[in-house]
Amino acid sequence: MSPIKPHQNHSVLYVWATPGAAKDRLGEIVLDADQHPNLKVYVTAIAEKGLANKAIIALLSKKLGIAKSLFEIIVGEKDRHKRILIQVPVDELERSLKAATGSLF
């Protein structure tokens, strides 16, 4: 049950954003209404003026060890359900995510 899908030579990470959280952290894998796995990402930033989106990218970049410049929100700019294009191969992203989350998927 992986929240990562291939897109050309890159990866798309499905994210369920939780802005206004008590702490910035990567959470569990949850299923959306379409039964697609999403990584819950909690950020303290509020969902206003793109602050939560910036915080999500910063947190993912830090935890996964991937440069912020390689991330782009391609779906869900103003929604808690996001698809984030990450310009790394799927296997590399899976390794990084497993290391960062303690192998949640």
Backbone as JSON Lines, residues from 0, in Angstrom:
{"i":0,"aa":"M","n":[0.85,-1.17,0.0],"ca":[0.0,0.0,0.0],"c":[0.9,1.24,0.0]}
{"i":1,"aa":"S","n":[1.25,1.69,-1.16],"ca":[2.18,2.8,-1.29],"c":[1.49,4.07,-1.78]}
{"i":2,"aa":"P","n":[1.82,5.22,-1.18],"ca":[1.28,6.49,-1.63],"c":[2.06,7.09,-2.8]}
{"i":3,"aa":"I","n":[2.96,6.29,-3.38],"ca":[3.83,6.77,-4.46],"c":[3.41,6.11,-5.77]}
{"i":4,"aa":"K","n":[3.3,6.92,-6.81],"ca":[3.01,6.42,-8.15],"c":[4.06,6.96,-9.12]}
{"i":5,"aa":"P","n":[4.42,6.17,-10.13],"ca":[5.38,6.66,-11.13],"c":[4.75,7.68,-12.06]}
{"i":6,"aa":"H","n":[5.56,8.62,-12.51],"ca":[5.13,9.61,-13.5],"c":[6.35,9.91,-14.37]}
{"i":7,"aa":"Q","n":[6.37,9.35,-15.57],"ca":[7.53,9.42,-16.46],"c":[8.74,8.89,-15.7]}
{"i":8,"aa":"N","n":[9.8,9.65,-15.56],"ca":[10.98,9.19,-14.81],"c":[10.97,9.69,-13.37]}
{"i":9,"aa":"H","n":[9.85,10.24,-12.94],"ca":[9.76,10.84,-11.61],"c":[8.71,10.11,-10.78]}
{"i":10,"aa":"S","n":[8.37,10.71,-9.65],"ca":[7.4,10.11,-8.72],"c":[6.33,11.12,-8.37]}
{"i":11,"aa":"V","n":[5.14,10.61,-8.08],"ca":[4.07,11.44,-7.53],"c":[3.72,10.87,-6.17]}
{"i":12,"aa":"L","n":[3.78,11.73,-5.16],"ca":[3.44,11.34,-3.79],"c":[2.06,11.87,-3.48]}
{"i":13,"aa":"Y","n":[1.16,10.98,-3.07],"ca":[-0.19,11.36,-2.67],"c":[-0.14,11.73,-1.19]}
{"i":14,"aa":"V","n":[-0.61,12.93,-0.87],"ca":[-0.51,13.48,0.48],"c":[-1.89,13.9,0.97]}
{"i":15,"aa":"W","n":[-2.15,13.61,2.23],"ca":[-3.33,14.1,2.93],"c":[-2.8,15.1,3.94]}
{"i":16,"aa":"A","n":[-2.98,16.37,3.67],"ca":[-2.4,17.44,4.49],"c":[-3.26,17.74,5.71]}
{"i":17,"aa":"T","n":[-2.6,17.98,6.83],"ca":[-3.27,18.4,8.05],"c":[-2.58,19.66,8.55]}
{"i":18,"aa":"P","n":[-3.06,20.84,8.09],"ca":[-2.48,22.1,8.56],"c":[-2.99,22.43,9.97]}
{"i":19,"aa":"G","n":[-2.28,23.32,10.65],"ca":[-2.68,23.74,11.99],"c":[-2.46,22.67,13.05]}
{"i":20,"aa":"A","n":[-1.57,21.73,12.78],"ca":[-1.28,20.65,13.72],"c":[-0.4,21.17,14.87]}
{"i":21,"aa":"A","n":[-0.31,20.39,15.92],"ca":[0.51,20.77,17.07],"c":[2.0,20.68,16.76]}
{"i":22,"aa":"K","n":[2.35,19.82,15.8],"ca":[3.76,19.56,15.5],"c":[3.91,19.18,14.03]}
{"i":23,"aa":"D","n":[5.01,19.6,13.41],"ca":[5.32,19.17,12.04],"c":[5.8,17.72,12.09]}
{"i":24,"aa":"R","n":[5.14,16.85,11.31],"ca":[5.58,15.45,11.29],"c":[4.94,14.71,10.14]}
{"i":25,"aa":"L","n":[5.59,13.61,9.76],"ca":[5.01,12.68,8.8],"c":[4.18,11.69,9.59]}
{"i":26,"aa":"G","n":[3.0,11.4,9.08],"ca":[2.09,10.51,9.8],"c":[1.94,9.17,9.12]}
{"i":27,"aa":"E","n":[0.78,8.61,9.33],"ca":[0.47,7.28,8.84],"c":[-0.02,7.31,7.39]}
{"i":28,"aa":"I","n":[-0.16,6.14,6.82],"ca":[-0.76,5.99,5.49],"c":[-2.25,5.8,5.7]}
{"i":29,"aa":"V","n":[-3.06,6.61,5.01],"ca":[-4.51,6.52,5.11],"c":[-5.09,6.4,3.7]}
{"i":30,"aa":"L","n":[-6.3,5.86,3.62],"ca":[-6.98,5.74,2.33],"c":[-7.94,6.91,2.14]}
{"i":31,"aa":"D","n":[-7.95,7.46,0.93],"ca":[-8.9,8.53,0.63],"c":[-10.23,7.89,0.21]}
{"i":32,"aa":"A","n":[-11.19,8.71,-0.2],"ca":[-12.52,8.22,-0.58],"c":[-12.47,7.23,-1.75]}
{"i":33,"aa":"D","n":[-11.45,7.35,-2.59],"ca":[-11.27,6.44,-3.73],"c":[-10.42,5.22,-3.37]}
{"i":34,"aa":"Q","n":[-10.14,5.06,-2.08],"ca":[-9.33,3.94,-1.58],"c":[-7.88,4.0,-2.05]}
{"i":35,"aa":"H","n":[-7.4,5.2,-2.32],"ca":[-6.0,5.37,-2.73],"c":[-5.18,5.73,-1.5]}
{"i":36,"aa":"P","n":[-4.03,5.08,-1.27],"ca":[-3.18,5.4,-0.12],"c":[-2.6,6.81,-0.22]}
{"i":37,"aa":"N","n":[-2.64,7.52,0.9],"ca":[-2.07,8.86,1.03],"c":[-1.21,8.91,2.28]}
{"i":38,"aa":"L","n":[-0.11,9.63,2.21],"ca":[0.72,9.87,3.38],"c":[0.16,11.08,4.11]}
{"i":39,"aa":"K","n":[-0.19,10.91,5.38],"ca":[-0.65,12.06,6.16],"c":[0.57,12.9,6.53]}
{"i":40,"aa":"V","n":[0.47,14.19,6.29],"ca":[1.55,15.12,6.62],"c":[0.95,16.21,7.5]}
{"i":41,"aa":"Y","n":[1.47,16.33,8.7],"ca":[0.99,17.31,9.67],"c":[1.96,18.49,9.7]}
{"i":42,"aa":"V","n":[1.41,19.7,9.58],"ca":[2.25,20.9,9.69],"c":[1.56,21.91,10.6]}
{"i":43,"aa":"T","n":[2.36,22.68,11.31],"ca":[1.82,23.7,12.22],"c":[1.31,24.92,11.46]}
{"i":44,"aa":"A","n":[1.8,25.13,10.27],"ca":[1.39,26.29,9.46],"c":[-0.1,26.19,9.14]}
{"i":45,"aa":"I","n":[-0.73,27.36,9.03],"ca":[-2.14,27.39,8.67],"c":[-2.31,27.36,7.16]}
{"i":46,"aa":"A","n":[-3.49,26.94,6.74],"ca":[-3.78,26.83,5.31],"c":[-4.25,28.18,4.78]}
{"i":47,"aa":"E","n":[-3.32,29.1,4.71],"ca":[-3.63,30.45,4.25],"c":[-2.43,31.0,3.5]}
{"i":48,"aa":"K","n":[-2.69,31.57,2.33],"ca":[-1.65,32.2,1.51],"c":[-0.5,31.25,1.17]}
{"i":49,"aa":"G","n":[-0.8,29.97,1.05],"ca":[0.21,29.0,0.67],"c":[1.18,28.6,1.76]}
{"i":50,"aa":"L","n":[0.94,29.06,3.0],"ca":[1.87,28.76,4.09],"c":[1.95,27.27,4.39]}
{"i":51,"aa":"A","n":[0.82,26.59,4.42],"ca":[0.83,25.15,4.7],"c":[1.53,24.39,3.57]}
{"i":52,"aa":"N","n":[1.29,24.78,2.33],"ca":[1.95,24.11,1.2],"c":[3.47,24.25,1.3]}
{"i":53,"aa":"K","n":[3.93,25.45,1.62],"ca":[5.38,25.66,1.77],"c":[5.93,24.82,2.91]}
{"i":54,"aa":"A","n":[5.18,24.73,4.0],"ca":[5.62,23.94,5.15],"c":[5.66,22.44,4.81]}
{"i":55,"aa":"I","n":[4.7,21.98,4.03],"ca":[4.67,20.57,3.62],"c":[5.9,20.24,2.78]}
{"i":56,"aa":"I","n":[6.19,21.09,1.8],"ca":[7.37,20.87,0.95],"c":[8.64,20.91,1.79]}
{"i":57,"aa":"A","n":[8.75,21.86,2.7],"ca":[9.94,21.97,3.55],"c":[10.11,20.73,4.42]}
{"i":58,"aa":"L","n":[9.01,20.26,5.01],"ca":[9.08,19.07,5.87],"c":[9.46,17.83,5.07]}
{"i":59,"aa":"L","n":[8.8,17.64,3.93],"ca":[9.13,16.48,3.09],"c":[10.58,16.53,2.62]}
{"i":60,"aa":"S","n":[11.03,17.7,2.22],"ca":[12.41,17.87,1.77],"c":[13.39,17.47,2.87]}
{"i":61,"aa":"K","n":[13.13,17.97,4.07],"ca":[14.02,17.69,5.2],"c":[14.01,16.21,5.57]}
{"i":62,"aa":"K","n":[12.83,15.64,5.72],"ca":[12.71,14.25,6.16],"c":[13.19,13.25,5.11]}
{"i":63,"aa":"L","n":[12.98,13.58,3.83],"ca":[13.35,12.65,2.76],"c":[14.76,12.89,2.23]}
{"i":64,"aa":"G","n":[15.36,14.02,2.59],"ca":[16.71,14.33,2.11],"c":[16.75,14.65,0.63]}
{"i":65,"aa":"I","n":[15.69,15.3,0.15],"ca":[15.57,15.66,-1.27],"c":[15.4,17.17,-1.36]}
{"i":66,"aa":"A","n":[16.11,17.81,-2.27],"ca":[16.07,19.27,-2.4],"c":[14.65,19.78,-2.65]}
{"i":67,"aa":"K","n":[14.3,20.89,-2.01],"ca":[12.97,21.51,-2.18],"c":[12.68,21.84,-3.63]}
{"i":68,"aa":"S","n":[13.72,22.16,-4.38],"ca":[13.53,22.55,-5.79],"c":[13.01,21.39,-6.65]}
{"i":69,"aa":"L","n":[13.06,20.17,-6.13],"ca":[12.61,19.0,-6.88],"c":[11.14,18.65,-6.6]}
{"i":70,"aa":"F","n":[10.47,19.46,-5.79],"ca":[9.07,19.23,-5.42],"c":[8.16,20.22,-6.14]}
{"i":71,"aa":"E","n":[6.99,19.74,-6.56],"ca":[5.98,20.63,-7.15],"c":[4.6,20.05,-6.87]}
{"i":72,"aa":"I","n":[3.73,20.86,-6.28],"ca":[2.34,20.43,-6.07],"c":[1.63,20.53,-7.41]}
{"i":73,"aa":"I","n":[1.19,19.38,-7.92],"ca":[0.54,19.37,-9.24],"c":[-0.98,19.25,-9.14]}
{"i":74,"aa":"V","n":[-1.48,18.78,-8.02],"ca":[-2.92,18.71,-7.77],"c":[-3.15,19.05,-6.3]}
{"i":75,"aa":"G","n":[-4.17,19.87,-6.03],"ca":[-4.55,20.14,-4.65],"c":[-3.9,21.33,-4.01]}
{"i":76,"aa":"E","n":[-3.54,22.32,-4.8],"ca":[-2.9,23.53,-4.26],"c":[-3.73,24.12,-3.11]}
{"i":77,"aa":"K","n":[-5.07,24.04,-3.23],"ca":[-5.96,24.62,-2.21],"c":[-6.86,23.55,-1.59]}
{"i":78,"aa":"D","n":[-6.35,22.35,-1.49],"ca":[-7.12,21.23,-0.96],"c":[-6.21,20.42,-0.05]}
{"i":79,"aa":"R","n":[-6.79,19.7,0.9],"ca":[-5.93,18.9,1.77],"c":[-5.42,17.63,1.08]}
{"i":80,"aa":"H","n":[-6.1,17.2,0.02],"ca":[-5.62,16.06,-0.77],"c":[-4.73,16.59,-1.88]}
{"i":81,"aa":"K","n":[-3.47,16.23,-1.83],"ca":[-2.48,16.78,-2.77],"c":[-1.75,15.66,-3.51]}
{"i":82,"aa":"R","n":[-1.31,16.01,-4.69],"ca":[-0.38,15.15,-5.43],"c":[0.85,16.0,-5.66]}
{"i":83,"aa":"I","n":[1.97,15.48,-5.2],"ca":[3.22,16.23,-5.27],"c":[4.19,15.49,-6.19]}
{"i":84,"aa":"L","n":[4.56,16.16,-7.28],"ca":[5.56,15.62,-8.2],"c":[6.93,15.82,-7.56]}
{"i":85,"aa":"I","n":[7.68,14.74,-7.48],"ca":[9.03,14.8,-6.92],"c":[9.96,14.23,-8.0]}
{"i":86,"aa":"Q","n":[10.91,15.03,-8.4],"ca":[11.77,14.68,-9.53],"c":[12.88,13.71,-9.15]}
{"i":87,"aa":"V","n":[12.46,12.56,-8.63],"ca":[13.38,11.45,-8.34],"c":[12.67,10.17,-8.77]}
{"i":88,"aa":"P","n":[13.41,9.11,-9.09],"ca":[12.78,7.84,-9.45],"c":[11.99,7.26,-8.27]}
{"i":89,"aa":"V","n":[11.0,6.46,-8.58],"ca":[10.13,5.86,-7.57],"c":[10.93,5.08,-6.53]}
{"i":90,"aa":"D","n":[11.87,4.25,-6.97],"ca":[12.62,3.43,-6.01],"c":[13.41,4.28,-5.02]}
{"i":91,"aa":"E","n":[13.96,5.39,-5.48],"ca":[14.69,6.3,-4.59],"c":[13.75,6.93,-3.57]}
{"i":92,"aa":"L","n":[12.58,7.38,-4.03],"ca":[11.61,7.99,-3.12],"c":[11.1,6.97,-2.11]}
{"i":93,"aa":"E","n":[10.84,5.75,-2.56],"ca":[10.38,4.7,-1.64],"c":[11.4,4.43,-0.55]}
{"i":94,"aa":"R","n":[12.68,4.35,-0.93],"ca":[13.74,4.13,0.08],"c":[13.77,5.28,1.09]}
{"i":95,"aa":"S","n":[13.71,6.5,0.59],"ca":[13.75,7.68,1.47],"c":[12.54,7.72,2.39]}
{"i":96,"aa":"L","n":[11.37,7.42,1.85],"ca":[10.15,7.47,2.65],"c":[10.13,6.36,3.71]}
{"i":97,"aa":"K","n":[10.59,5.18,3.34],"ca":[10.66,4.08,4.32],"c":[11.61,4.43,5.45]}
{"i":98,"aa":"A","n":[12.75,5.03,5.11],"ca":[13.72,5.43,6.14],"c":[13.14,6.52,7.05]}
{"i":99,"aa":"A","n":[12.41,7.46,6.46],"ca":[11.87,8.6,7.23],"c":[10.69,8.2,8.11]}
{"i":100,"aa":"T","n":[9.93,7.19,7.69],"ca":[8.72,6.83,8.43],"c":[8.87,5.56,9.24]}
{"i":101,"aa":"G","n":[9.99,4.91,9.14],"ca":[10.15,3.63,9.83],"c":[9.38,2.53,9.12]}
{"i":102,"aa":"S","n":[9.28,2.67,7.79],"ca":[8.66,1.66,6.93],"c":[7.17,1.48,7.21]}
{"i":103,"aa":"L","n":[6.4,2.55,7.05],"ca":[4.95,2.51,7.28],"c":[4.19,1.78,6.18]}
{"i":104,"aa":"F","n":[4.8,1.58,5.02],"ca":[4.07,0.93,3.93],"c":[4.87,-0.22,3.35]}
